[in-house]
Amino acid sequence: MNPSSTAGSSAAFALPGLPIDRESAEGWSLWRRSRHDFQPAPSIGFADYQSMNPRDRMLHDLHRAATHANLALQETPMSAAVSRLMRSRIQSNALKHKPTTRAGLMITGGGYQGKTETVCETAAAFEDFWLDLHQHANPTAAPGTRDFHIPVAYVQTPVTATPKSVCEAILTFFGARFHRATLPQLIRAVRTSLHGHGTKVLLLDDITRLKMHREADQDVLDLLRSLMSMNVTLVLVGVGIRQSGLLRDGHIDPRTGQWSFRPLRTAKSFNDEAATQTERRFDLIDLSPFRYDTPADVSAWTGHLVGLEQQLRLFRAQPGMLAQGAMPEYLFQRTNGIVGLLERLIEDACTEAIDTGTERLTLELLETIDVTLGDTAARDPSAGEIPDVRQPTRKSAKPAKRGRSRNTVFDDKGSPAACEG
């Protein structure tokens, strides 16, 4: 491998472009098509790194930093269970010809546990398949029209959420116009947009931002019922759905284990005439963190750490750096088995390892790192979207530098210390 050509190609992948907004049809499509495009930094030996000129070393360090900031989504036993159920439900509903209500899904769990990315990846894989099946044309389009085919719609519930604002967010995804519309009018507009674009899956993220205030209880429950009657697979994602009140009017069917919502018996419903009178059903599934109670739990956790360490680009890294000795238990104690916190801890620790020239992760180095969650302005603490973070219990002689320090990747620090072995 030519070290210079390797470094020269790093700049093309290291620097991000404009941020992708998945909350619009165009942004979602762009993310779906490009979600696997990032190329991690190549694994090269320290001797090859030393042979580079200073600029090429800087570019390779930049690419390594980008690699650690964009660790690939790893499947866990918990996320695999969610994906299997979601794939099965979406496909089954998409193939239905009957005008019956499609059963939905609720994905619950704590903050930073990978719910959104797991759900989005599964939905994007279905959309890839569905578009290819129909040659990217909308099979339900009316003759003479050219509606865009949008099999999946992703909507994040507004932080200050009401049934009307959720409908407006859905319409904004499709680029539909609305002005001073009532809730019944908004629901009908949502139905028109979903049908006109051939949408099969509607993802509503952070659904527990919908607060069950007394005066809005019926509105929220009516909204959920109405969305389920639109011949799409409704996937609700949120923290602590069981405790949120969204299931207040539901009950668990003992035969199926599904949450059911009883049909409406009031004329004040915001559901339009197209809503069926069958019970609306949801499967509720938890995306839980790793556990550390049994040998099987420990094995699953260490297996995840092995996959994570294989993505790291540190010159002194050794097999088992994260998965052997006291490291697995230490990392579990620091993160409570939450994959998002683990990735943030490892990302910051890798930055420190490169900056200091240690080029590997050790318990001593990790004890200097405080886990910072970055920009949490878009998260709702009252909905449980920001987890408690356990910081180091002991400090090494070296003072901690975190919060996030200035990015020093462009500084000329010379060559790292010679690597062992």
C-alpha positions as CSV (number, residue, x, y, z in Angstrom):
1,M,0.0,0.0,0.0
2,N,1.3,3.4,-0.9
3,P,1.2,5.6,2.3
4,S,1.0,8.8,0.3
5,S,-2.0,7.7,-1.8
6,T,-3.7,6.4,1.3
7,A,-3.3,9.8,3.1
8,G,-4.3,11.7,0.0
9,S,-7.6,9.8,-0.2
10,S,-8.4,10.5,3.5
11,A,-9.5,14.0,2.9
12,A,-12.3,12.9,0.6
13,F,-13.9,10.9,3.4
14,A,-12.9,12.6,6.6
15,L,-14.7,16.0,6.3
16,P,-18.5,15.9,6.5
17,G,-20.7,17.8,4.1
18,L,-23.8,19.7,5.1
19,P,-25.8,17.9,7.9
20,I,-28.6,15.7,6.6
21,D,-32.1,16.4,7.9
22,R,-34.0,13.2,7.8
23,E,-37.2,15.0,8.7
24,S,-38.0,15.8,5.1
25,A,-38.6,13.5,2.2
26,E,-35.6,14.8,0.3
27,G,-33.3,14.6,3.4
28,W,-34.5,11.1,4.3
29,S,-33.8,9.9,0.7
30,L,-30.4,11.4,0.8
31,W,-29.5,9.8,4.1
32,R,-30.9,6.4,3.0
33,R,-28.8,6.4,-0.2
34,S,-25.6,7.6,1.5
35,R,-25.9,5.9,4.9
36,H,-23.1,3.4,4.2
37,D,-20.9,5.6,2.1
38,F,-18.4,6.6,4.8
39,Q,-15.0,4.8,4.4
40,P,-13.0,4.4,7.6
41,A,-9.3,5.1,7.7
42,P,-7.2,2.2,6.3
43,S,-5.3,0.1,8.8
44,I,-1.6,0.8,8.2
45,G,1.5,0.0,10.2
46,F,3.4,2.5,12.3
47,A,6.4,2.2,9.9
48,D,4.2,3.3,7.0
49,Y,2.8,6.2,9.0
50,Q,6.3,7.3,9.9
51,S,7.3,7.3,6.2
52,M,4.6,9.8,5.4
53,N,5.4,13.5,5.1
54,P,3.9,15.8,7.7
55,R,0.9,16.8,5.6
56,D,0.0,13.2,4.9
57,R,0.4,12.2,8.5
58,M,-2.0,15.1,9.4
59,L,-4.5,13.9,6.8
60,H,-4.3,10.3,8.1
61,D,-4.8,11.5,11.7
62,L,-7.8,13.5,10.5
63,H,-9.2,10.4,8.9
64,R,-8.6,8.4,12.0
65,A,-10.5,11.0,14.1
66,A,-13.4,10.9,11.6
67,T,-13.4,7.1,11.8
68,H,-13.7,7.2,15.6
69,A,-16.5,9.8,15.3
70,N,-18.5,7.7,12.9
71,L,-18.3,4.2,14.3
72,A,-20.5,1.8,12.4
73,L,-23.8,0.8,13.9
74,Q,-23.3,-2.7,15.5
75,E,-26.2,-5.1,15.8
76,T,-26.8,-6.2,19.4
77,P,-29.0,-9.2,20.5
78,M,-31.6,-6.6,21.6
79,S,-31.5,-4.5,18.4
80,A,-31.6,-7.8,16.3
81,A,-34.9,-8.7,18.1
82,V,-36.4,-5.3,17.3
83,S,-35.2,-5.5,13.6
84,R,-36.7,-9.0,13.1
85,L,-40.1,-8.0,14.4
86,M,-40.1,-4.7,12.6
87,R,-39.1,-6.3,9.2
88,S,-41.7,-9.0,9.6
89,R,-44.5,-6.5,10.5
90,I,-43.6,-4.0,7.8
91,Q,-43.5,-6.6,5.0
92,S,-46.7,-8.4,6.2
93,N,-48.6,-5.1,6.3
94,A,-47.2,-3.9,2.9
95,L,-48.4,-7.0,1.2
96,K,-52.0,-6.8,2.6
97,H,-54.7,-6.2,0.0
98,K,-57.6,-6.0,2.6
99,P,-58.6,-2.5,3.8
100,T,-58.1,-3.5,7.4
101,T,-56.2,-1.6,10.0
102,R,-52.5,-2.4,10.0
103,A,-51.0,-3.5,13.3
104,G,-48.4,-1.1,14.6
105,L,-45.2,-1.2,16.7
106,M,-44.0,0.6,19.7
107,I,-40.3,0.6,20.3
108,T,-39.4,1.7,23.8
109,G,-36.2,2.0,25.9
110,G,-33.9,4.5,27.6
111,G,-32.0,7.3,26.0
112,Y,-28.9,6.7,23.9
113,Q,-29.7,3.0,23.4
114,G,-29.8,3.1,19.6
115,K,-33.6,3.0,19.2
116,T,-33.7,5.7,16.4
117,E,-30.8,4.3,14.4
118,T,-32.0,0.7,14.7
119,V,-35.5,1.7,13.5
120,C,-34.2,4.0,10.7
121,E,-31.8,1.3,9.4
122,T,-34.5,-1.3,9.3
123,A,-36.9,1.0,7.6
124,A,-34.3,2.1,5.1
125,A,-33.5,-1.5,4.2
126,F,-37.2,-2.1,3.5
127,E,-37.4,1.0,1.4
128,D,-34.4,-0.1,-0.7
129,F,-36.2,-3.4,-1.3
130,W,-39.6,-1.8,-2.0
131,L,-38.2,0.8,-4.5
132,D,-36.3,-1.8,-6.3
133,L,-39.3,-4.0,-6.5
134,H,-41.4,-1.3,-8.2
135,Q,-38.5,0.2,-10.3
136,H,-38.8,3.4,-8.1
137,A,-42.3,4.2,-9.4
138,N,-45.3,4.7,-7.2
139,P,-47.6,1.7,-7.9
140,T,-50.6,3.5,-6.4
141,A,-50.2,6.7,-8.2
142,A,-53.3,8.0,-10.0
143,P,-53.1,7.9,-13.8
144,G,-51.6,11.1,-15.2
145,T,-50.0,12.2,-11.9
146,R,-46.3,12.1,-10.9
147,D,-46.4,11.9,-7.1
148,F,-43.0,11.0,-5.7
149,H,-42.9,7.5,-4.3
150,I,-42.0,7.8,-0.6
151,P,-42.4,4.3,1.0
152,V,-41.0,5.5,4.4
153,A,-41.7,8.8,6.3
154,Y,-39.6,9.7,9.3
155,V,-41.0,12.4,11.7
156,Q,-39.5,13.5,15.0
157,T,-42.2,14.6,17.4
158,P,-41.7,18.3,18.3
159,V,-40.3,19.0,21.7
160,T,-43.4,20.9,22.6
161,A,-45.8,18.4,21.1
162,T,-49.5,18.5,20.6
163,P,-51.6,16.4,18.2
164,K,-51.8,19.3,15.8
165,S,-48.1,19.9,15.8
166,V,-47.4,16.2,15.1
167,C,-49.7,16.3,12.1
168,E,-48.0,19.5,11.0
169,A,-44.6,17.8,11.3
170,I,-45.8,14.9,9.1
171,L,-47.1,17.3,6.5
172,T,-43.8,19.2,6.6
173,F,-42.0,16.0,5.8
174,F,-43.9,15.7,2.6
175,G,-43.6,19.4,1.8
176,A,-47.4,19.8,2.0
177,R,-49.0,23.2,2.7
178,F,-51.2,23.9,5.6
179,H,-52.5,27.1,7.1
180,R,-54.7,27.6,10.2
181,A,-56.1,24.1,9.7
182,T,-58.2,22.4,12.4
183,L,-57.1,19.0,13.8
184,P,-59.7,17.1,11.7
185,Q,-58.5,18.9,8.6
186,L,-54.8,18.2,9.4
187,I,-55.6,14.5,9.9
188,R,-57.3,14.3,6.5
189,A,-54.4,16.1,4.9
190,V,-52.0,13.6,6.5
191,R,-54.1,10.7,5.1
192,T,-54.0,12.3,1.6
193,S,-50.2,12.7,1.7
194,L,-49.6,9.2,2.9
195,H,-51.8,7.7,0.2
196,G,-50.7,10.0,-2.6
197,H,-47.0,9.1,-2.0
198,G,-47.5,5.4,-1.6
199,T,-46.2,5.5,2.0
200,K,-46.0,2.1,3.7
201,V,-44.2,3.0,6.9
202,L,-44.7,6.0,9.2
203,L,-42.0,6.4,11.9
204,L,-42.8,8.8,14.7
205,D,-39.7,9.3,16.9
206,D,-39.7,10.6,20.5
207,I,-43.5,10.0,20.7
208,T,-43.5,10.3,24.5
209,R,-43.1,14.1,24.0
210,L,-46.8,14.0,23.5
211,K,-47.9,14.8,27.0
212,M,-51.2,13.3,28.3
213,H,-52.6,16.4,29.9
214,R,-56.2,16.0,30.9
215,E,-57.7,18.3,28.3
216,A,-55.7,16.7,25.5
217,D,-56.1,13.0,26.4
218,Q,-58.8,12.3,23.9
219,D,-57.0,14.2,21.2
220,V,-53.9,12.2,21.6
221,L,-55.7,8.8,21.6
222,D,-57.8,9.9,18.7
223,L,-54.7,10.8,16.8
224,L,-53.1,7.4,17.4
225,R,-56.2,5.6,16.3
226,S,-56.5,7.8,13.2
227,L,-52.9,7.2,12.1
228,M,-53.4,3.4,12.5
229,S,-56.3,3.5,10.1
230,M,-54.3,5.0,7.2
231,N,-53.1,1.6,5.8
232,V,-49.5,2.3,6.9
233,T,-47.3,0.5,9.5
234,L,-47.2,3.0,12.3
235,V,-43.9,2.7,14.3
236,L,-43.8,4.8,17.5
237,V,-40.4,5.2,19.1
238,G,-39.9,6.7,22.6
239,V,-38.4,6.6,26.0
240,G,-40.5,4.9,28.7
241,I,-43.7,4.4,26.6
242,R,-45.3,2.2,29.3
243,Q,-45.0,5.0,31.9
244,S,-45.9,7.8,29.5
245,G,-49.7,7.5,29.5
246,L,-50.0,6.8,25.8
247,L,-51.3,3.3,26.7
248,R,-53.8,4.6,29.2
249,D,-56.8,3.7,27.1
250,G,-55.3,0.4,26.0
251,H,-55.1,-3.2,27.3
252,I,-52.9,-6.2,26.7
253,D,-54.6,-9.0,24.7
254,P,-53.8,-12.1,26.7
255,R,-53.9,-14.2,23.5
256,T,-51.4,-12.2,21.5
257,G,-49.5,-10.1,24.0
258,Q,-50.4,-7.0,21.9
259,W,-51.6,-3.7,23.2
260,S,-55.1,-3.0,21.9
261,F,-57.0,0.2,21.7
262,R,-60.8,-0.1,22.0
263,P,-62.9,1.3,19.2
264,L,-64.3,4.8,19.8
265,R,-67.8,5.1,21.2
266,T,-68.1,8.9,21.1
267,A,-69.3,11.3,18.3
268,K,-66.6,13.7,19.3
269,S,-63.8,11.7,17.7
270,F,-61.5,13.4,15.3
271,N,-61.3,10.2,13.3
272,D,-62.9,10.6,9.9
273,E,-65.3,8.2,8.3
274,A,-62.4,6.1,6.8
275,A,-61.4,4.8,10.2
276,T,-62.5,1.3,10.8
277,Q,-64.2,0.1,14.0
278,T,-61.8,-2.7,14.7
279,E,-59.4,-2.5,17.6
280,R,-56.1,-0.9,16.9
281,R,-53.2,-3.1,17.9
282,F,-49.5,-2.5,18.7
283,D,-46.7,-4.8,19.6
284,L,-44.6,-3.2,22.3
285,I,-40.9,-4.2,22.4
286,D,-38.1,-3.0,24.5
287,L,-34.7,-2.1,23.2
288,S,-32.8,-2.6,26.4
289,P,-29.2,-2.0,27.3
290,F,-26.7,-4.8,27.8
291,R,-26.8,-6.7,31.1
292,Y,-23.9,-8.2,33.0
293,D,-25.6,-10.8,35.2
294,T,-25.0,-14.1,33.5
295,P,-22.2,-15.7,31.5
296,A,-24.4,-15.3,28.4
297,D,-24.8,-11.5,29.2
298,V,-21.1,-11.1,29.7
299,S,-20.3,-13.0,26.5
300,A,-22.7,-10.7,24.5
301,W,-21.1,-7.6,26.0
302,T,-17.5,-8.7,25.3
303,G,-18.5,-9.7,21.8
304,H,-19.8,-6.2,21.2
305,L,-16.5,-4.8,22.5
306,V,-14.6,-7.0,20.1
307,G,-16.5,-5.6,17.2
308,L,-16.0,-2.1,18.5
309,E,-12.2,-2.5,18.9
310,Q,-11.9,-3.8,15.4
311,Q,-13.1,-0.4,14.2
312,L,-10.5,1.6,16.0
313,R,-7.4,3.0,14.3
314,L,-4.7,3.2,17.1
315,F,-1.2,2.1,16.4
316,R,-0.5,0.4,19.7
317,A,-3.9,-1.3,19.9
318,Q,-3.7,-5.0,20.6
319,P,-6.4,-7.7,20.2
320,G,-8.5,-7.8,23.4
321,M,-7.7,-4.2,24.3
322,L,-11.4,-3.6,25.2
323,A,-12.6,-7.2,25.6
324,Q,-10.1,-8.8,28.0
325,G,-9.0,-8.4,31.6
326,A,-10.7,-5.9,33.7
327,M,-11.7,-3.7,30.8
328,P,-15.2,-5.3,30.0
329,E,-16.4,-4.9,33.5
330,Y,-15.0,-1.4,33.8
331,L,-16.6,-0.2,30.6
332,F,-19.9,-1.7,31.7
333,Q,-19.7,0.1,35.0
334,R,-19.0,3.4,33.2
335,T,-21.8,3.1,30.7
336,N,-24.4,0.8,32.3
337,G,-24.4,-1.2,29.1
338,I,-25.8,1.7,27.1
339,V,-24.3,1.5,23.6
340,G,-24.6,5.3,22.9
341,L,-22.6,6.1,26.1
342,L,-20.0,3.5,25.3
343,E,-19.4,4.9,21.8
344,R,-19.1,8.4,23.2
345,L,-16.6,7.3,25.9
346,I,-14.5,5.4,23.3
347,E,-14.6,8.2,20.8
348,D,-13.3,10.7,23.4
349,A,-10.7,8.2,24.7
350,C,-9.4,7.6,21.1
351,T,-9.0,11.4,20.6
352,E,-7.0,11.5,23.9
353,A,-4.9,8.5,22.9
354,I,-4.0,10.1,19.5
355,D,-3.4,13.6,21.0
356,T,-1.0,12.2,23.7
357,G,0.7,9.7,21.5
358,T,-0.2,6.8,23.7
359,E,-2.1,5.2,20.8
360,R,-4.0,2.7,22.8
361,L,-6.8,2.6,25.4
362,T,-6.0,1.7,29.0
363,L,-7.9,1.9,32.3
364,E,-5.7,4.8,33.3
365,L,-6.4,6.8,30.2
366,L,-10.2,6.1,30.4
367,E,-10.1,7.4,34.0
368,T,-9.2,10.8,32.7
369,I,-12.3,11.0,30.4
370,D,-15.6,12.4,31.4
371,V,-18.5,11.3,29.2
372,T,-20.0,14.4,27.6
373,L,-23.3,14.0,25.7
374,G,-22.6,16.9,23.3
375,D,-25.6,19.0,22.1
376,T,-28.7,17.9,23.9
377,A,-30.8,20.9,23.0
378,A,-33.0,18.8,20.7
379,R,-33.7,16.3,23.5
380,D,-36.4,16.5,26.1
381,P,-35.1,15.7,29.6
382,S,-38.6,15.4,31.0
383,A,-39.3,12.5,28.6
384,G,-36.2,10.6,29.8
385,E,-34.2,11.2,26.6
386,I,-31.0,12.2,28.5
387,P,-29.6,9.4,30.7
388,D,-27.7,9.8,33.9
389,V,-24.0,9.6,33.1
390,R,-21.6,7.9,35.5
391,Q,-18.3,9.7,35.5
392,P,-14.9,8.2,36.6
393,T,-14.8,7.1,40.2
394,R,-11.1,7.6,40.6
395,K,-8.7,9.9,38.8
396,S,-5.1,9.2,37.7
397,A,-2.3,11.6,38.5
398,K,-2.9,13.3,35.2
399,P,-5.7,16.0,35.4
400,A,-8.8,15.4,33.3
401,K,-9.1,17.5,30.2
402,R,-12.8,16.9,29.4
403,G,-15.5,18.4,28.5
404,R,-14.4,18.4,24.9
405,S,-11.1,20.1,24.3
406,R,-10.0,22.1,21.3
407,N,-9.5,19.8,18.3
408,T,-5.7,19.5,17.9
409,V,-5.7,17.2,14.8
410,F,-4.2,20.0,12.7
411,D,-1.4,20.8,15.2
412,D,2.1,19.7,14.3
413,K,3.0,17.4,17.1
414,G,5.7,15.5,15.3
415,S,5.7,11.7,15.2
416,P,4.2,9.6,18.0
417,A,6.5,7.7,20.2
418,A,7.8,4.5,18.6
419,C,5.3,1.7,18.9
420,E,6.1,-1.5,20.8
421,G,6.0,-4.8,19.0
